[in-house]
Amino acid sequence: MSDTKGDILIVDDERDIRELISDILEDEGFTTRLAGTSDEAVAQVKAEQPALMILDIWLKDSAMDGIDILKMVKSEHPEVPVVIISGHGNIEIAVAAIKQGAYDFIEKPFNIDQLMVVITRAMETSRLRRENTALKRQDGGSREMIGSSSSFKTLKNNLEKVTKSNGRVLLSGAAGSGKELAARFIHTHSDRSQAPFVVVNSASIESDRMEEVLFGRESAERGVEPGLLDEANGGVIYFDEVADMPLGTQSKILRVLVDQRFQRVGGTEKVSVDIRVISSSNKDLQAEIEAGNFREELYHRLNVVPVTVPALAERREDIPELAAHFLEMFNREQGLSLRTLSEEAEAVLQAMGWPGNVRQLKNVIERVLILGDGSGPIQAGELPGSDISGSAEDLGDHSLALPSALATLPLREAREAFEREYLLTQINRFGGNISRTASFVGMERSALHRKLKSLGVVTGNKAGARVAYVASEEEGADA
């Protein structure tokens, strides 16, 4: 498939029309293939499934007409939208085409703007269906949650509690922390596990298309076109990054949550629906409400059960386990070498900042497997952004870069600052476990306690995890 907007197959027995449509679409960034007969059309579909078909009803010198080809395509590739065109258009032909699964019917000579509107809508519908199909295929592996840290256990315990109810859940957490994975865990372990799990990517759907995508469309010519709410009926609908939903759509979603009913675009009747709603956001929704970007009533409807998904920096103990999972996964799914992590590589990974969270860790592991030598344990020097390239003996005459913040301090203060940061990193790496930290850094437990006290480092519970931090003046006085 091309990197452009999509691959469109144009089937028409008139060469001029085929090429005219092709030129227009290619100017708009699409790629096209052309066929003049039914045999050529069938061969093209078998060679590679198109993203969309534009199909003439009447084909000269062909064994099949457009309706026959339409039936074949919808039977073998039901997700491919087919736009029917004809110079002999009438309502009977249009109805016959729509009944056989055509996306729309356009009469020749057609208006270019009308054609582009229909194609754009059809491609958007096709993309959403492909995304949901792909998500359903991934569902088995995507439900696995990895970790054993205290913050992860708290998260999993909270998720297990909400699986037993039908309450709405609002997942908060940084981008890449695993909010969709948490939503899928709830679905998988609930009594709706055999029903659909439908994802609404609030930021990726154009605002003027949001209502049609969610609620579907209804017309006398084309009948009912279901939306994502229809697809989710009986199951779960997941609003990913709900803060990005247009304000107008927020009002209508609020009405759905209140009534459990909605009205399709162009329709007049109310449609009842049974769905469980899970939402997520990496934004502060209270701040979004104050800024006028999010409806407070909707927030209270969605936030029945709030669950926080911790950032990777709050569960550093899980990094080796997560990395091992990704190493095995890339070997199984992509055939990349099955490697392990050296102790030094584990230590570096656990000390990194991870602003992109679990998603960033996954990308780092994939990058190392692709660019690495393909054998033996992964070494610290293979990790992107790592300054560790060898032992002290390997440094030779090369000088070590000194952070400017330390370079301006007297030796005693610089040593204390380094020790403080080093021990903070190691304690947080081991989830606040002093015994494991002492063993790793090569100190007696009592000596480590004294050192931490002298450096003003204390351990305590923050965000559900035991972590180390620099004590405030009040805490220092209490100590």
N, C-alpha and C positions, 0 to 999 in steps of 0.2 A: 504494500500500500504506500502511496506517495505521502511525502511530508506536507503536501498542500491540504486544502480544505476537504477533499474527498474525491473518490474515484466514481465517475458517473458513466453508465453505459447508455448510449443513445441509439435507439433502434427505429429506423424509418427507411422506407423504400425510395424516398426522394433524396438524392445526394445533396442537393443544395440546402435542404432543410437540416439534414444531419450536420453539415459543416457550419451552417449559420449558428445553430444551437451550441455546437462545440466551441466556436470562436467566442461567443458571448460568455460561456461558462469558464473558459480558460482565462479570459480577461479578468474574471472575478476570482481567480485563484484555484479553481477546481481542475482536476485532471479528467480527461474524457477518453472513452473508447467508442468506436462506431461499428454498427452492423446494419446491413441493408436487407437481409433475409432472416427468416426464422432459424435456419441452420446456423448462420453466422452468430445470431443472438445466443442460441443454446450453447454453441462452442465457447463464446466469450464468458458466459456465466459459469460454465464448467471449469474453464481455465483459471478464473479468479472471481470470487464473489464481489460484485460491485457494492458501493455504499448506497447507490440509488440507481433506478432505471427510469428513463424517459422512453415510452413505448407507444408506437403508432398502432392503431387498431387494424388498419387495412394494410397488408403487405403483399405486393405483387410477386408472382412467381415463387410463392412460399408454401410449404406444406402445412404450416400453422398460421393462424391469424393472431392478432394481439391478445385476444381473450385466452386463447389456448396457451400462449407463452406466459401470460399472467398466472394462470392456474398452476402451471409447472413451477414457476419461480416461487409462488406463495406456498406451494406444497413442500419444496425442498429448502427454501430459504425464507421462512415467514417474516424474518426481521428486516428484509430488504424492502424499503418503500418503493412503489411503482407509480409513476405519474403517467396517465394515459393521455395521448393527444390524438385528435382525429379531425379530418376535414369534412366528415359527414356526421357531425355531432348532433345528437338528439337526446332527449331525456331518457329514452329507453336504453340507449347504449351506455350513458353515464351511470344509470342505476345498475345495469348489469356489471359494469366494471367495478363499481364500489362494492357490490355484493360479493364479488370474487376476491376482494381484498385490496383493490387499488387505493392509493392514498388520495388521489384527486384526479379530476378529468378536466382537460383544457381543449377548447375547440380551436381549430385553425381557421383563419390566420390568428395567431395568438399575440397578445400584448407582452412585450419583453418584460416590463415591470411586473406584470401579473405572474409570468413564468418564474421570475426570480424570487418573488414572495413565496410561491408554492414550494419551490426547491429548497429555499432556506428553512422553511418550517419542517419540511419532510426530513431534511438532513439533521435538524435538531432533535426531532422525534427519534430518528434512527440512532443518533449518538446516545441519547438517554437509555434507549432499550439495550444497546450494546453494553453500556456501563453497568446496568443492573444485571444483565446476563453474566457478565464477567465477575461481578461481585458474588453472585450466587455460586459460580463455579469455584471461587476462592474460599467459600464460606467454611469448608471443613478445616483448612489449615489456619485461617485467620482467627478462629475462636480461641486458640491456645494462648494462655497468659503465662508469662515466665517471670519468676522471681521468688525470693524467700526473705527479703528484707522486712523490717517491721512496718515501714510505710506501705510496701506492696501488700502485706498481709492485711493491713487495715483497709486498703482499697478493696481487696477481694472479699473480705468479710462484709463490707458495705454492699457490694454488688450482689453477693449471695442473698442478703436480706431482701433487696428490692426485687429479686426474681420471683419471690413468693407472692407478690402483689401485682396489681394492674396499674399502680400509680405512675404518674408522669415523673420522669427523671431528667434533671438538668446536670450535665457533666461539664465541669469547668477545669481548665488546665491549659498549659502552654501548647503551642502548635508542635505536633510531633510526639506528644507525650503518650498517646494511645487512647484517645477518647472514643474513636470509632470501635476499636477493639473491645473497650469496656461495654459499649452499647451492644455489640454482637454477643458478648458473654451473657448479658442480661437476657437477650432474645433466646439464645441457645438453651439456657437453663430454666426457661419459663414454660408455662403450659401453651404458649404460642410458638414453640420451637419448630413445628411442622408447617407453620403458616409463613407468608412472605416477610422478608426484612428488606424494606425499600429505603434507599438513601436519597435524600434531597440535598444536593450540593448548593446551598443557598447563595454562594458567591459566584457560581459558574453559570447560572441560568439568567439570561437577559431579563431585566425587570419587566419589560413589556410582554414577555412570554411566560412569566412566572405563573400567572393564574391559569392559563391554558394548560401548562405542563402539570400543575397540581390537580386541577379540577376536571380536566378534559374539555371536550368541545362537543356541541350537539347542533345539527342542522338538518333541514328537510332533505337536502340533496345527499348528504353523506352519512346521515344517521348519527350514532353515538361513537365518539372516539374517547376511550377511557384515559384518565389521567393517573398520576402517581397515587392519589388517594384511593382510586379504584383498585390499583395493583396491591396496595397494602391492606385492603379490607380483610379483617380477621387476624392480621399480624401486627407488625411493628413498622412505624414510619419514623425515620431518624433524620432530624433537621440538623445537618452538619453546619457549624458556624452560623447559628440562627441570627446573630446580630447583623449579618449581611443581608437579611431578607428585606425587601422594599417595605416601606411603612404601609402602603395601601394593601399589600398582601398580608401583612401582619394583622390588620383588622379582620380580614376574611378568615384567616386561620384561627383567630380568637373566636369567631362565631362558630367555626367547626368544632372547636374544643367545648364550647358551651352546649351546642345542640346535637353534636354527633351527626350533623347533616350538612350537605353543601349543595350548591347549584352549579351545574356545568356552564361554561361560557356558551352563550347562545341558547341555553335551555331555560325552561320555565318551572320544571318540577324539582322538588327537593329530593336528594339522594341520601339515604341513610347509610352510615358506615360504622364499622366496629374496628377501631384501631387503638393501639397503645402508642403513645408519643414519647420519644426520647430525643432530647436536644443537647447540643454542645456549643460552647463558645470559649474562645481564648481571650475575649475582651471582658472588661469589667462592665457588666450589663447595667449596674446601678449608675455608672458614669455615662453610659450610652442613653439611659433614660433621662438623666439631667440635661444631656446635650440635645435632647429631642429626637434622637435617632432610633429609639426603641420604646414600644408601648408598655407602660407600667402594668396595665391589666394583663397583657400577654405574658409578661415576666412572671407574675404571680400564678398564672395558670400553668406555666411550664415548670416552675420551681417548686413543685410539690415535695420532691425528694432531691435535695442538692447533694451531689457527690463530687469531691475533688480528686482529680487524677494527678498524682505527684509528678513533678519533673524528674528527669533522670538524675540530676544533681542531688535529689533528695533520697535516692535509692541506689547509691553507688555500689553497694554490696552486690546488687543484681547484675552489674555489668559483665563479669566473666560468664555468668550463666546465659545472659542474653546473647553475648558474642558467640558462645559455643552453639547456641540455637541457630543463629544466622549462618555460621560456618557450615553447619550440617544442611541447612535449608538451601543454600546456594549450590552446594554439591549435588543435592538431590534434584533441584529444579533446573539448574543451568549447567550441570556437569563440571563446575569449577573444582579445583583440587580441594580435597578434604584435609584441612590443616588445623592445627591447634594453636593456642596462644602461649608464648613463653611467659614466665613469671614477670619478667621486666615489662613485656607488652601489656600484661594485665594491670600492672601498677600504673603505667602511663595512661591507659584508658580510664582507670578509676580516678586519676588526678585531673583529667581534662574538664573543661567548662561545660560542654554540651548544651549550647543554646538551642540547638535543633532537636534535643532530646533523643528518644529511642529511634526516631526516623533517621537522625543524623548518624547514630551508631551503626544502624543497618547499612547506610550508604558508605561509611568508612570501611566496614568489613568487606563489602562488595568491591570497593576500589582496591583494597589491598590484595584481594584474591585475583583480580584481573591484572594488576600491574606487577604483582610479586613474582618471585622466581618459581613458584608452584610446588615447592617441596620444603619439608621440615617445619618446625614451629615458627609462627610469625614473631619476628623480633621487633623491639621497640623502634629501631631506626626505620622500619617500613611504614610506620604510622604517619599519616599526613600531619604536618605541623609539629612533629616531634623534633626536639633538639638533641635527642639522645642518639648518637651515631656510633658509639663504641665505648670501650672502657677508658679509664684514665690513661692507660699506657698508649692507647691508640691516638690520643690527642696530639702527641708529639710537640712541635713548636707552636701549634695553633693556640691563640689566646681564647679565653672564655669571655663571652659577652656578659657584662654585669648590668643588671637593671639599673636605670638611672636613679630610681628611688633609693636604692641601697648605696649607690656610688657616692651620694652626698652625705652619708651618715658616718660618724666615728665607728671604729671597728666593733666596739662592744654593742652599740645600738644596732648595727647592721647584722651582727651575729644573732642577736635576740629576735630581730624582725624575721630573719631567715628561719630560725628554729620555730618561731610561732607559726609561720605559714606552712612549714614542712609538717609539723605535728598536727595542725588543723586538717591538712590534706589527708594524712594517714588515719587519723581518728575517724573522720567522715567516711573515708574509704571503707573502714571496717564497721560502719554503722554505729559508732560510739562505743565499741567494745574495747575497753582499756587493755584487757589481757592480750587480745590478738594484736593490738597496736604495739604493746611493749615487746612482744615476741618478735614482731617484724623489724622494729627499729633497733633491737638488740639492747634493751634496757630492762632492769628489774621493774616490776609493777610499781613498787613503792617509790623508786627513783623517778619514774615517769610522772607519778602523781605530784611529786615535789617540783619537778621541772614545769609541769603545766600550771601549777599554782604560781610559780615565780614569773611565768610569762603572761599571767592573767587569762588563761584559757580554761573554760568550764564546759561541762557537758550537760545537756538537758534535752527535753522533748520539745521539738518544734515541728509543726505541720504533721504530727503523727509519727515522727521519726526521731530517734535519739541521735543528736548531732553535737559537734563541738563548735564553740564560737568564742570570740573575745568578750570577756565580761565587761559590763558597764561599770561605772564608778560605784553605783549603789550595790551591785552584785559583788564587786570586789570588797566593799566595806563589810558586807554580810559574811563573806568568806573569812 
